[in-house]
């Protein structure tokens, strides 16, 4: 038998180098983690304490109390606000995801002017939401460009006959802004995943006799599902907590939960700010529960497909 040479004990310098390598990533992440911890979790803790009645800055000290939550749940129109918040968040997310998948699949093909299309569809990503709100009012308002154009062509007898797309609880104007901004975002993510996958699996499926729809449903869609899930989580969370778009284009009372929180916070009576904090905490818990359920369902779906 060959004798094995005993390994020499590591020197102090090598041990220090090993510790530095282990601490490298945590140290690099420390500035980001501190920023998130102070700005996000710090504000969340303050909001939580105020929602339970601890607000010495406003001269209120009732901690602990559930009075503000009880008052919140019994407010007129509160549950209608919950329904509107879900409606404005879910419908654009679903519709935008379907359109984004179609657009991403189209961009993967070769066609004339593809470079221009790839540049133009990303433009909304660089434009603020408020610009989209202004464009929606100018274009789709009852006195907007489209209404005036239809009146000039004799399609409608008056601009007042144009369908009311903004300032209504149907939320068409809100969804137009969301889709205008979020379709490019979701398309960019799905298209990036598609380009990273290549076409080998789809070509193999076509060789085995699968037609286009079968290839998409059983091969392409499962492969791009991680990108779709990531994009929809971000889009839904933003829509659920969005304030400015429903505040400007919404139909008034009852409005979405973020708008109701803003109105309570801006009330002249400072005690209503504790109700605003209760609304904020309710938004966080509700949206977090929905996203957790969604991600858990997706993980279960992946496990059933044999993927961990």
Order of alpha helices (4+ residues) and beta strands (2+ residues): alpha-alpha-beta-beta-alpha-alpha-alpha-alpha-alpha-alpha-alpha-alpha-alpha-alpha-alpha-alpha
